[in-house]
Amino acid sequence: MNIYGQFPAVRMRRMRRHEFSRRLMRENVLTPDDLIYPVFVLDGKARSEKVVSMPGVERMTVDRILPIAEQCLKLRIPAMALFPVIDQRLKTLDGREAFNPRGLVPRAVAALKKRFPRLGIMTDVALDPYTSHGQDGVIDKAGYILNDVTLDVLVRQAVVQAAAGVDIVAPSDMMDGRVGRIRAALEKAGHIHTRIMAYSAKYASGFYGPFRDAVGSAKNLGKGDKKTYQMDPANSDEALWEVGLDLAEGADMVMVKPGLPYLDVLRRVKDQFKAPTYVYQVSGEYSMLRAAIAKGWLPESCVMETLIAFKRAGADGILTYFAMDAAKALAKAK
């Protein structure tokens, strides 16, 4: 018994009884403003290819991405992230196609910004789509990535992308010191407004497989791995160290990748730094949900449940292949 002679005095279910009171006490809200839509870009015209391991996702030429960009604007999705599918003949040991000013990514960026200047465009800064070995940098004879040699290529890649008009460059390579080198190069070239979203806590995860299928790097990588530069899944203190370094070097935003298996890391990063913090719901997470929903093992509502989990864990924004579906669902719910 309590002092009022009744039990229980506090009934938590009272606030859950009706929709209006559930809405009044809701702590986190997902909106289209939280979403970034990743797309895979092909060279050529009027082409699209299904990504078998990512149901519902396609590689598309720029002319076919333009209507998608327009739809993003209508749905209030603030930005798209471009990932290139590079012709095998252009892949080299040093990934030099990455800084070709007439390459696929600069052309795609220019076309999108010309047509839709209000839509944010983000580009990946890494060499794995461009290298014949599928690694994110330049390798030595033993296959080990040469950090500082790789930085020279990444800097040129970032500057070329900025010159094409991109809004955000996103170094995903996990080389030491790359954010500082890229920031200095952008400033020197006059690209003072180009933002850097650093893949600061990018783990050596098994959840990237479908993405590598999509960009065509899986076969090049073969049985290789990326454990000498991507983070150990067992570590979270190290993630804070990485994030702190990237912010000190000039990153405007930081990212945790993958998403659901690393919600604890996301929360720690946001609590520690209070900086703009993003999360990538990666290809493997997407494909698992798509497969389970298609089999009837999970309801569609699980998609929105995962996205609100990222918000609850501290994400300011979410890169997700569900962005279009989520934005449509949010618009419908109004």
N, C-alpha and C positions, 0 to 999 in steps of 0.2 A: 504493500500500500504506500502511496505517496502522501504528502501533506494535505492534499485535497480530497483524500479518501477514494480516489479513483485510480484505475490502472488500465492502460498506460496513460499518463498525462500528455505525452507527446506521441501522436499517431502520424508517422511519416507518410502513410498512405493518403492522408487528407489532401495533400498538395498534388497527389497523383490522380485524384478521382476524376477531374475534368480536364479537357484540353486547354482551357484558358489558363488554369493554374499551373499546368505543366509548362506552358509557354512562358508564364511569368517568372518561373524559377530556373529556366534553362540557362546553363552556364556558358555554353559554347554554341555558336551558330555558324553553319557553313553557308557561304554565298559564292556566286560565280567569281567574285573578286579574289577568291582564294586559289583559283585554278590556273595552271599552265598546261597547255596541250602539246605533247610531243608528237612530231610527225616525221616520217621517213621520206626523204627526197631522192627521186630518181632523175637521171639526166634524160634529155630527149623531150618529146611532146606526146600528148594524148596517150600516156601509158600509165598503167597501174598494175601492181602485182600483189596478190594476197600473201600475207605472212602466215604460213601454215601453223606455226607454233603459237600464233597470237590471233585467235579467231576474232574477226571483225576489224582487224587492222590491215592496212594496205600501204605499200610503198607507192608513191605517186610522183609524177612529173609536176613541175611548178604550175603549169596551166591548170592542172587538176587540184592543186592545193589552194589556188586563189579563191574558189568558191568556199572552201573550208575556212579560210581566213575571214571571209565575209561573214560566214555563219558565226564564227567566234565573236566577232564584233557585235552581232545582233544579240548573242546570248550573254554579252558582257564578260566574256573570258578575256582577261587583260593581255595575255601573251601566248605565243606559240614558241616551241623549242624545235629547232631543225637538226635532224641527224641524217647525214648523207650516205647514200649507197654508191660507192665508188667502183667504177669499172675495174675489173681485175688487171687489165693491161696498164692502168695508171698507178698501180701499187708498186712501191719500191722499198728497199731496205731502210731508207731514211725518211720515207713518207713525204717527199718534197711537194707532191701535189697539194698538200694541205695549205701551202702558202701561194698557190697559183691565183693571181688576181682575177683571172678569167675562168676559174674553176667553178664547180657546181654550187658550192655554198655561197660565194660572193654574188653569183648571178641570181640565185634564189632570193637572197637577202634584198638585193637591189630591186627585183621585181615586186616583192611583197611590200617593201617600204614605199615604192612609187605609187602602188595602187591603194595601199591601206596604211597611211602614215601614222594613224592613231593606234594601230595594233603593235604591241611590244613584240620584238623578235629577239630570240635568244639563240646563240650558236655554241656548239660544243668545241672546246679547245683540247684536242687530244689527237693522237696519231693512229690509233688502232684501225679506223676505217681506211687509212691510206698506206699502211705498211704491209709488205708481203708476208710478214711473220705474224701479224695480228696483235702485236704488243703495242703499248701506248707510247713507245719511244724508240729511239735509235739504240740498237743493240751492238755489243762487242762480239768477238768470235765465239765466246762461250754462251751467248744468248742473254747476257745480263744487260739491263738497260743502263745506258750511260746518262746519268742525270743531267750534267751541265751541257753536254752536247744536245740533248733533247730540248733543253730550255731555249737554245738558240732557234730551233725550229718552231717551238710553241709560240715564242714571241712574234716571229714573222707571221705565223698563222693568225694570231689575235689581231695584229695591226691590219692585215689584209681584210679581215672580217669587219673591223671597225671602219675602215675606209669605204667599205661597201654600204655602210649605213646601219649596221646592227646596233641594237640598243644595249644588249647584255652579252658579254662573252663569259663563257662558263668553263674554266679549266677543270677537266675531269680526270686528268692524267695521274695525279698524286705524286708528281715530282717535287722534291724539296726546293723551295725558293721561287717557284714559278709565278706566284701571285705578285711578288715584289718586282720581278723582272718585267712582267706584263704591264703592271701599273706604270712603271717608269717609262716603258716604251710607248704606251698610249699617251702619256702626258707629253713626251718629247715630240710625238707626231701630231699633237694638237687635238687629240681625241679625249678631251678632258671630261666630257659628259658620258662616255661609254662606261657602263656599269660592269662590275665583276661579280658574278655569283660563283664562289669557289665551292667545288665539291670537296669540302674540307674533311669530312668523316665518311670516306668511301671505302666500304669493306670488301675484302676478297670473298665474294659471296657466290653461292651456287644459283642464285636467283636471276642471273643475267643471261642465261642461255638463250631464251627467245629473242632478246635484243640482238645478240650476236648473230643469230640467224637472219634477223631483219636487215642489218647493215652489211652482212656478208663477210664478217670477220671470223666466224666460227671455224670454217675450214682452214683458214690461214693460221689460226692459233693452234688448231689440232689438240694435242694432249697437253699443251703448255698451260701454265697458270700465271697469275699476276700477284703472287704472294710476296714478292720482293718489294712491291710498292703500294699495293692496296692493304688496308688494315686487317689485322687479325680479328675475327668475330668475337674472340674472347675478351677484347679490351674495350673499356669505356673511358678510363682516365686518359688514355692516349688520345682519344677523340677530342677532349677538351684542350689538350696540348696543341693538336693540329689546328683546331679552330682559332685558338689564341694567336698562333703564328700567322695564319692567313689574314686575320683582322689587322694585326700589326703591320702586315705588308701592304695593306690597302684594299682588301676585299670589302665590297659594299654589302654583300649578302653571303651567307654560308649555307651549306646543304649537308644533310645526313642522307646516306643512301646505302642499302635499301631502306624501306619504310617500316612495315609492321614488325619485322624481327628486331628493330632497333628503336622502338618507342622510348625505351629508358634513356638511350643516348640523346635522342631528340629533346627530351625533357631536361636533361642535365645541361645540354648546350644552351637552351633558352634561359634557364634559370641562372646560369653562370654569367652569360655575356649580354643578355637582353638585346642582342643585335637582330636584324632581320634574318629569320631562320626558316629554311625551306626543307622539304623532304621529297624524295622521289619514290613514288609507288612503282617499283620497277616491273619489267616485263614478266618475270616469273610470278610475281604477286597477281598481276593482271590475268595471266593465263590460268592460274590455279582457280581464281574466282570464276572466270568465264567457263571453264570446264565443269566445275561443280554446279554452277547454275544451269548449264545446258543439260546436265544429267538429272536435274531435279533434286540434287542433294542439298542445295542451299537456295534460299529465296534471293531475288534481285535486291532486296533491301540490305543485304550484306555489303553491297558496294558502298552505299551511303554510310553504313555503320563504320566501315574502315576509314572513310574520309573524315568523319567527325572524330574518330580516334586520333588522327593526326593533329587536328585542331586542339583537341583536349590535351595532347602531349606537348603543345607549344608551337606548332608550325604556324608561320605567317602565310605560307603558301604551299601548294602541293602540285608537283608534276605528276600527272596521271593520265593514262590512256583512256580513263573513264571520264575525262573532263567534259566532253560534249554531252555524254549521257547524263552526267550529274547536273550540268547546267540546264538541260532540257527538263529534267525532273524538278529542279528548283523553280523554274519558270512556271511549270504546270501546277505546282503546289501553291502558288500565290493566290 
